[in-house]
Amino acid sequence: MANVLWQGSWLVRARIISGLILFAYALFHFLNIGMGLISVEAMDAFQAGRHAITRNPIGSTLLYGAFLIHIGIALYDLATRRTVRMSWPHALQVILGLLIPLQLLSHLAFTRFAHEVFDVNDKMSYLIVLMWNNPSVWYQSLLLLLVWVHGCMGLHFWLRLTHWWQHAVPYLIGLAVLVPAFAFAGLLTEGRNMWAAFGDPELRDIAIEYFNWPDEAAFQQLFAAKNLAQNIFWALLAVTAIVYLTRKLLRRRRSVKVSYVDGPEITSERGMTLLEMSRANNIPHTALCGGKGRCTTCRVVIEEGADLLHPPSEAEARSLQAVGATANTRLACQIRPVDPLTVHRVFRPQGGRTRAHASQGQERQLAILFLDMRGFTSRTAGQLPYDVVFFLNRFFDAIVPAVTEAGGNVDKYMGDGFLAVFESATAEDSARAGLRAAEGAGKALEAFNQSLADHNDRTVQIGMALHLGNVVLGEIGTTENAPRTIIGDAVNATSRLQAETKRMGVELIVSAPLLNAAGYSGDDIALHPFKLRGVSEPIRGLPVVTASQLTIALAPLKKGAYLG
């Protein structure tokens, strides 16, 4: 997970780290305001704790350094973008991020700057009563929401790459709503209390002395400092826009023409990928992996100009080879045209309704269980179709609950067998769930066979394979009928491994990758190498004669080492 969270250039990592610092500051700042709902003493005590961290030299350097770095990187990113077209969540986050400094600079002028220059006791109560009964209180409340929504969106975009985040989101949404609500309630409570106190001339004089309230001349300087800071930010925004437009004009002078077969002809900037050109010109172009070169759905056939393109990278060549692409086929997300091209999009959206996110696929490392009934054809020979269906349903009713109770889901039924997948937060949890399911299915089979024997019916034999590998989950099918399923080499390997159970006369084979993920290890003697058709490398596995005795079969294996 660490590699996923910290992937990217040093600039990306700097933005993440600075954003986390600012998010932590915002969180505790909001909680501080919310303490006004409890008492002014609780609010002051919480603020004293915050200031002990943020108003020492190290804390101040980290906080204001993070603020400058975060804003600087955002402006740099905007200035150097090739196009301002982006998804609406990304656009919303950018807009919120640009609005925040305009209000935040005002907040800083009347708190930290007032404290350092005029020795103002900038307690939360001072700031709240300063804003109360004028539009500033609504501006600062809006600032709370802007900061919080921007921070939560940034956190989501960062953590959504992890497996556990999607499970935590429903709970964190409630927390994300609660924090600003708590802050706003504290603001209202303390604001009313302080405004009532200021209505009493004696209490008002005491409060003014306690806060060392700025006089008129000091307020003039504070407003001047606020205006100066905001003007500087406006100037930086203007410089950002000028740099972006200048770069765009310069690139326009080095534009390239692209003609789409059965589509428009565009003139776009050099340096962009063909996929970026399509998106910048509102041309539908399928790219399910988001333009990362991990799929081939954006591929195009180059009808003119293929010889003028740069050669494919190793990754692009490997992807194209995997789908048997012709020599003039390229990935739109990988090529950067500098000469005129005529291209044909292999896959194009047809204007139907937008598919759900799941239809784009998600790569996961999961445990897979493949189960098949042996001798089904000979057993049901001569039986009526109704009897065959009745027997199969009895069999599945007996076996499948053991799989689902262990955390598995039947991905598909295939005649007298089924394929199950174990979706868990980690590969370790998925592997352990698979082991529980396999043993549970073995015990359920014994009970089912006992019921058959009690009625003088032939017992059933099965073969199971349990494997762990990378699979892609997604909705596969037509737009109107696309069930969620899994595909990938690991599925094929599990099917081939299951076929080996009959040859070895065992009920179950557990692969080494799954045992490793579950934390088991032992000598290679305990594992059998299986050379499977359609699988490039042999897979080692543990044959288990009786699946219900899986725990006993695993007993000789040690915990903690790697099986290989």
C-alpha positions in Angstrom: 0.0 0.0 0.0 2.9 2.4 0.7 4.0 2.2 -2.9 0.4 3.1 -4.1 0.1 6.0 -1.7 3.5 7.6 -2.4 3.8 6.9 -6.1 4.6 9.9 -8.3 7.2 12.6 -8.6 8.7 14.6 -5.7 6.3 17.3 -6.7 3.3 15.0 -6.2 4.7 13.8 -2.9 5.3 17.4 -1.7 1.6 18.2 -2.5 0.5 15.2 -0.6 2.6 15.9 2.5 1.7 19.6 2.6 -1.9 18.8 2.1 -1.9 16.4 5.0 -0.3 19.0 7.3 -3.0 21.6 6.3 -5.8 19.0 6.6 -4.6 18.1 10.2 -4.5 21.9 11.0 -8.0 22.4 9.6 -9.4 19.5 11.5 -8.1 20.6 14.9 -9.1 24.2 14.1 -12.7 23.2 13.5 -12.7 21.0 16.6 -11.5 24.1 18.5 -14.3 26.2 17.3 -16.8 23.4 18.1 -15.6 23.5 21.7 -17.7 26.7 22.0 -20.7 24.4 22.2 -19.3 23.1 25.5 -17.8 26.1 27.2 -15.5 29.0 26.6 -13.0 27.4 29.0 -12.9 24.2 26.8 -12.4 26.4 23.7 -9.6 28.3 25.3 -7.8 25.2 26.6 -8.0 23.5 23.2 -6.7 26.6 21.5 -3.8 26.8 24.0 -2.9 23.3 23.0 -3.0 24.1 19.3 -0.9 27.2 19.7 1.7 25.2 21.7 2.3 23.3 18.4 1.7 25.9 15.7 3.2 28.9 17.3 6.6 27.6 18.1 9.4 28.1 15.4 9.2 24.5 14.2 5.4 24.3 14.1 5.1 27.7 12.4 7.7 26.8 9.7 5.9 23.5 9.0 2.4 25.1 8.9 3.2 28.2 6.8 5.7 26.3 4.7 3.0 23.7 3.9 0.6 26.5 3.0 3.0 28.2 0.6 4.1 24.9 -0.9 0.6 23.6 -1.5 -0.6 26.9 -3.1 2.6 27.2 -5.1 2.3 23.7 -6.5 -1.4 24.2 -7.4 -0.6 27.4 -9.3 2.4 25.7 -11.0 0.2 22.8 -12.0 -2.4 25.2 -13.5 0.2 27.3 -15.3 1.9 24.2 -16.9 -1.2 22.3 -17.9 -1.7 21.6 -21.6 -5.5 21.9 -21.2 -7.9 23.1 -18.5 -10.4 20.4 -19.4 -10.7 18.0 -16.5 -13.3 15.9 -14.7 -15.9 17.9 -12.7 -14.7 16.6 -9.3 -11.1 17.6 -10.2 -12.4 21.0 -11.4 -14.4 21.5 -8.3 -11.4 20.8 -6.1 -9.3 23.2 -8.0 -11.9 26.0 -7.8 -12.4 25.5 -4.1 -8.6 25.5 -3.6 -8.3 28.9 -5.3 -11.2 30.4 -3.3 -9.7 29.4 0.0 -6.8 31.8 0.2 -9.0 34.8 -0.5 -10.8 34.2 2.8 -8.0 32.6 4.7 -5.7 35.6 4.2 -8.3 37.8 5.9 -8.5 35.3 8.8 -4.7 35.3 9.2 -4.5 39.2 9.1 -6.9 39.6 12.0 -5.5 36.7 14.1 -1.8 35.8 13.8 -0.7 39.1 12.2 -2.7 41.1 14.8 -1.2 39.0 17.6 2.4 39.4 16.4 2.2 43.1 15.5 -0.3 44.6 18.0 -0.2 42.0 20.7 -3.8 41.2 20.3 -5.0 38.3 22.5 -6.5 36.4 19.5 -8.7 33.9 21.4 -11.4 32.3 19.4 -13.9 34.5 21.3 -12.2 37.6 20.0 -12.4 36.4 16.4 -16.0 35.3 16.7 -17.3 38.6 18.2 -15.2 40.5 15.7 -17.1 38.9 12.9 -20.5 38.7 14.6 -23.5 40.6 13.3 -21.8 41.5 9.9 -21.2 39.6 6.6 -17.8 38.4 7.8 -19.3 35.7 9.9 -20.9 34.2 6.7 -17.7 34.6 4.7 -15.7 32.7 7.4 -18.4 30.1 7.7 -18.2 29.6 4.0 -14.4 29.4 4.4 -14.9 26.5 6.8 -16.9 24.6 4.2 -14.6 25.4 1.4 -11.5 24.2 3.3 -13.2 21.1 4.6 -14.7 20.0 1.3 -11.4 20.7 -0.6 -9.5 18.7 2.0 -11.9 15.8 2.1 -11.9 15.6 -1.8 -8.1 15.6 -1.7 -8.0 12.9 0.9 -10.4 10.8 -1.2 -8.5 11.2 -4.4 -5.3 10.1 -2.6 -6.7 7.1 -0.5 -9.1 5.7 -3.1 -6.2 3.7 -4.6 -6.1 1.5 -1.5 -8.3 -1.5 -0.9 -9.6 -0.5 2.5 -10.8 3.0 1.6 -13.9 1.9 -0.2 -15.1 0.0 2.9 -14.4 2.9 5.2 -16.0 5.6 3.0 -19.6 5.2 4.3 -18.5 5.7 7.9 -16.1 8.5 7.1 -18.8 10.4 5.2 -20.7 10.7 8.5 -17.6 12.0 10.2 -16.9 14.4 7.4 -20.4 15.9 7.8 -20.2 16.0 11.6 -16.9 18.0 11.9 -18.1 21.3 10.1 -21.5 20.9 11.8 -19.8 20.7 15.2 -17.7 23.8 14.3 -20.7 25.8 13.1 -22.7 24.9 16.2 -19.8 26.1 18.4 -19.5 29.3 16.4 -23.2 30.1 16.8 -23.2 29.3 20.5 -20.1 31.4 21.4 -21.1 34.2 19.1 -24.4 34.6 20.8 -22.8 34.5 24.2 -20.1 37.1 23.3 -22.6 39.4 21.6 -24.8 39.3 24.7 -21.7 40.1 26.8 -20.8 43.0 24.6 -24.2 44.4 25.1 -23.3 45.1 28.7 -21.0 48.2 28.8 -19.1 46.9 31.9 -18.5 43.4 30.4 -17.7 45.0 27.1 -14.9 47.1 28.7 -13.5 44.1 30.5 -13.5 42.0 27.2 -11.8 44.8 25.2 -9.1 45.1 27.8 -8.7 41.3 28.0 -8.4 40.9 24.3 -6.2 44.1 23.9 -8.7 45.1 21.3 -7.1 46.9 18.4 -7.8 50.7 18.1 -9.0 52.4 14.9 -5.4 53.0 13.7 -4.5 49.3 14.2 -7.7 48.2 12.4 -6.7 50.4 9.5 -3.3 48.6 9.3 -5.0 45.2 9.6 -7.3 45.9 6.7 -4.4 47.2 4.7 -2.4 44.0 5.4 -5.4 41.9 4.4 -5.9 43.8 1.2 -2.2 43.6 0.3 -2.1 39.9 0.9 -5.2 39.4 -1.3 -3.8 41.6 -4.0 -0.6 39.6 -4.0 -2.7 36.4 -4.5 -4.7 38.0 -7.3 -1.5 39.0 -8.9 -0.2 35.4 -8.6 -3.4 34.1 -10.2 -3.0 36.6 -13.0 0.6 35.5 -13.6 -0.6 31.9 -13.6 -3.2 32.7 -16.3 -0.6 34.6 -18.4 1.9 31.8 -18.2 -0.8 29.2 -19.2 -2.1 31.3 -22.1 1.5 32.2 -23.3 2.5 28.5 -23.3 -0.8 27.6 -25.1 -0.1 30.2 -27.8 3.4 29.1 -28.3 2.3 25.5 -28.6 -0.4 26.5 -31.1 2.4 27.6 -33.4 3.7 24.1 -33.3 0.3 22.4 -33.7 -0.4 19.1 -35.4 -3.3 18.0 -37.5 -5.2 14.7 -36.7 -8.0 13.3 -38.9 -10.3 10.7 -37.4 -11.9 8.2 -39.7 -15.7 8.7 -39.5 -15.0 11.7 -37.3 -13.7 15.2 -37.3 -10.4 16.7 -38.2 -8.7 18.6 -35.4 -5.6 20.8 -34.9 -4.0 20.2 -31.5 -0.9 21.0 -29.7 2.2 19.0 -30.0 3.4 17.2 -26.9 0.0 15.9 -26.0 -0.9 12.3 -26.3 -3.5 11.4 -28.9 -5.9 10.5 -26.1 -5.4 14.0 -24.5 -6.0 15.5 -27.9 -9.3 13.7 -28.3 -10.4 14.7 -24.8 -9.3 18.4 -25.3 -11.5 18.5 -28.5 -14.5 16.7 -27.0 -14.0 13.6 -29.2 -15.3 10.4 -27.6 -12.4 8.1 -27.1 -12.6 4.9 -24.9 -9.9 4.5 -22.3 -11.1 2.3 -19.4 -7.8 2.4 -17.5 -7.8 6.2 -17.6 -4.9 6.5 -20.1 -2.3 4.7 -18.0 -1.4 2.2 -20.7 -2.8 -0.7 -18.6 -5.4 -1.7 -21.1 -5.7 -1.5 -24.9 -9.3 0.0 -25.2 -7.9 3.3 -26.5 -6.0 1.7 -29.4 -6.2 3.2 -32.8 -5.2 2.0 -36.3 -2.9 4.5 -37.9 -4.0 4.7 -41.6 -1.7 7.5 -42.5 1.5 8.7 -40.8 2.4 5.5 -38.9 6.0 5.7 -40.2 6.4 9.2 -38.7 5.5 8.2 -35.1 8.1 7.3 -32.5 8.5 3.6 -31.9 6.3 2.0 -29.1 7.8 1.7 -25.7 8.4 -1.8 -24.2 5.1 -1.5 -22.2 3.1 -0.4 -25.2 4.6 -3.1 -27.4 3.8 -5.8 -24.8 0.2 -4.6 -24.5 -0.3 -4.6 -28.2 1.3 -8.0 -28.6 -1.1 -9.4 -26.0 -4.1 -8.6 -28.2 -2.4 -9.6 -31.5 -2.6 -6.0 -32.8 -1.3 -5.2 -36.3 1.9 -3.3 -37.0 0.0 0.0 -37.5 -2.0 -0.2 -34.3 -1.0 2.0 -31.4 -2.3 3.0 -28.0 -3.7 6.6 -28.1 -2.6 7.2 -24.5 1.1 6.4 -25.4 1.7 8.1 -28.7 2.5 11.9 -29.0 2.0 12.9 -32.6 4.3 15.6 -34.1 3.3 15.0 -37.7 -0.2 14.8 -39.3 -2.0 11.5 -38.7 -5.2 9.8 -39.9 -6.5 7.4 -37.3 -9.3 5.0 -36.8 -10.6 4.4 -33.2 -11.0 0.7 -32.7 -13.5 1.1 -29.8 -15.8 4.1 -29.7 -18.6 5.0 -27.3 -21.9 4.7 -29.2 -23.8 7.3 -27.4 -25.7 4.8 -25.1 -26.2 5.5 -21.5 -23.1 5.8 -19.4 -22.0 2.6 -17.8 -21.3 2.5 -14.1 -17.8 2.8 -12.7 -17.7 -1.0 -12.1 -17.9 -1.6 -15.8 -14.4 -0.1 -16.2 -12.8 -2.9 -14.2 -10.8 -3.0 -11.0 -7.6 -5.0 -10.5 -7.4 -6.9 -7.2 -5.4 -9.7 -5.7 -8.0 -12.2 -4.5 -8.5 -15.9 -3.7 -10.5 -18.0 -6.2 -12.2 -21.3 -5.5 -13.1 -23.6 -8.5 -15.3 -26.6 -7.7 -16.4 -29.3 -10.0 -18.5 -32.4 -9.5 -16.9 -35.6 -10.9 -18.8 -38.1 -13.0 -21.8 -35.9 -13.4 -22.5 -37.0 -17.0 -22.5 -40.7 -16.2 -24.5 -40.2 -13.0 -27.3 -38.3 -14.8 -27.3 -40.3 -18.0 -30.9 -41.4 -18.8 -32.5 -39.1 -16.2 -35.2 -36.6 -16.9 -34.1 -33.0 -17.2 -36.3 -32.1 -14.2 -34.5 -34.7 -12.1 -31.1 -33.4 -13.2 -32.0 -29.8 -12.3 -33.4 -31.0 -8.9 -30.3 -32.9 -8.0 -28.0 -30.0 -9.0 -30.0 -27.6 -6.9 -29.8 -30.0 -3.9 -26.0 -30.2 -4.4 -25.5 -26.4 -4.6 -27.9 -25.8 -1.6 -25.7 -28.1 0.4 -22.2 -26.8 -0.6 -22.6 -23.1 -1.5 -23.6 -21.9 2.0 -20.2 -23.0 3.3 -18.6 -20.8 0.8 -20.7 -17.7 1.4 -20.5 -18.1 5.2 -16.7 -17.9 4.9 -16.9 -14.7 3.0 -17.0 -15.9 -0.6 -19.4 -15.0 -3.5 -20.2 -17.4 -6.3 -19.1 -15.6 -9.4 -20.7 -18.0 -11.8 -22.3 -21.5 -12.0 -21.0 -23.7 -14.8 -23.2 -26.8 -15.1 -22.1 -29.1 -12.3 -19.6 -26.7 -10.7 -19.0 -23.1 -9.8 -16.4 -20.4 -9.5 -16.2 -18.4 -6.2 -14.2 -15.3 -5.4 -13.3 -13.9 -2.0 -13.4 -10.1 -1.9 -11.6 -8.9 1.2 -9.6 -5.8 2.1 -6.3 -7.6 1.9 -4.8 -10.7 0.1 -4.2 -12.2 3.5 -7.9 -12.0 4.5 -9.0 -13.3 1.1 -6.6 -16.3 1.3 -7.8 -17.2 4.8 -11.4 -16.9 3.8 -10.7 -19.2 0.9 -9.2 -21.8 3.2 -12.2 -21.7 5.5 -14.5 -22.1 2.5 -12.7 -25.1 1.1 -12.7 -26.9 4.4 -16.3 -26.0 5.0 -17.3 -27.2 1.5 -15.5 -30.5 2.3 -17.5 -31.0 5.5 -20.8 -30.0 3.7 -20.0 -32.6 1.1 -19.7 -35.3 3.7 -23.0 -34.4 5.2 -24.6 -34.3 1.8 -23.2 -37.7 0.9 -24.4 -39.1 4.2 -28.0 -38.0 3.3 -27.6 -39.7 -0.2 -26.3 -42.9 1.4 -29.3 -42.9 3.9 -31.6 -43.1 0.8 -29.4 -45.7 -1.0 -28.3 -43.2 -3.5 -24.8 -42.9 -5.0 -22.5 -40.5 -3.2 -20.8 -37.5 -5.0 -17.1 -36.8 -5.6 -15.8 -33.3 -6.2 -12.5 -31.6 -7.2 -11.6 -28.2 -5.9 -8.7 -25.8 -6.5 -7.9 -22.8 -4.4 -5.6 -20.2 -5.9 -4.7 -16.5 -5.3 -3.7 -14.1 -8.0 -4.5 -10.8 -9.8 -7.9 -10.6 -11.3 -10.0 -7.8 -12.9 -13.5 -7.3 -11.5 -16.0 -5.5 -13.7 -19.4 -5.5 -15.3 -19.0 -7.5 -18.5 -21.8 -7.7 -21.1 -24.2 -5.3 -22.9 -25.1 -2.0 -21.4 -28.5 -3.4 -20.4 -27.2 -6.8 -19.1 -23.7 -6.7 -17.7 -23.3 -8.9 -14.6 -20.3 -8.3 -12.4 -17.7 -11.0 -12.9 -13.9 -11.7 -12.8 -11.4 -12.4 -15.5 -7.7 -12.9 -15.7 -4.9 -15.4 -15.9 -5.5 -16.4 -12.3 -9.0 -17.7 -13.2 -7.6 -19.8 -16.0 -4.8 -21.2 -13.7 -7.4 -22.1 -11.0 -9.5 -24.0 -13.6 -6.4 -25.9 -14.8 -5.4 -26.7 -11.2 -8.8 -28.1 -10.4 -8.5 -30.5 -13.4 -5.4 -31.9 -11.7 -7.4 -33.1 -8.7 -8.9 -35.9 -10.7 -5.5 -37.1 -12.0 -4.1 -37.1 -8.4 -7.2 -38.6 -6.8 -7.6 -35.8 -4.3 -10.5 -33.4 -3.4 -8.5 -30.2 -3.1 -5.3 -28.5 -4.3 -4.2 -25.3 -2.6 -1.6 -23.2 -4.5 1.6 -21.9 -2.9 0.7 -18.2 -3.6 -2.5 -18.6 -1.5 -0.7 -20.4 1.3 2.0 -17.7 1.3 -0.7 -15.0 1.6 -2.4 -16.9 4.4 0.9 -17.0 6.3 1.7 -20.7 5.8 5.1 -22.2 4.8 7.0 -25.4 4.8 9.5 -27.5 2.9 9.1 -27.8 -0.9 8.7 -31.5 -0.3 5.2 -30.8 1.0 4.3 -29.1 -2.3 3.8 -30.6 -5.7 4.8 -28.8 -8.9 2.0 -28.5 -11.5 2.8 -27.7 -15.1 -0.5 -26.4 -16.4 -1.6 -25.9 -20.0 -1.8 -22.2 -20.8 0.2 -21.2 -17.7 3.8 -20.1 -18.4 5.3 -21.1 -15.1 4.7 -24.2 -13.0 2.5 -23.6 -9.9 3.4 -25.4 -6.7 0.4 -26.6 -4.7 -0.6 -28.7 -1.7 -2.7 -31.7 -2.6 -5.3 -32.5 0.1 -7.0 -35.9 -0.2 -10.0 -35.0 1.9 -11.0 -31.3 1.9 -12.7 -31.6 5.3 -9.3 -32.5 6.8 -7.6 -29.3 5.4 -6.7 -28.1 8.9 -4.8 -31.3 9.6 -3.1 -31.1 6.2 -1.9 -27.6 7.0 -0.6 -28.5 10.4 3.0 -29.5 9.3 3.4 -26.2 7.6 5.1 -23.5 9.5 4.0 -19.8 9.8 6.0 -16.9 8.6 8.5 -18.1 5.9 8.0 -18.1 2.1 7.0 -21.2 0.2 8.4 -20.2 -3.2 
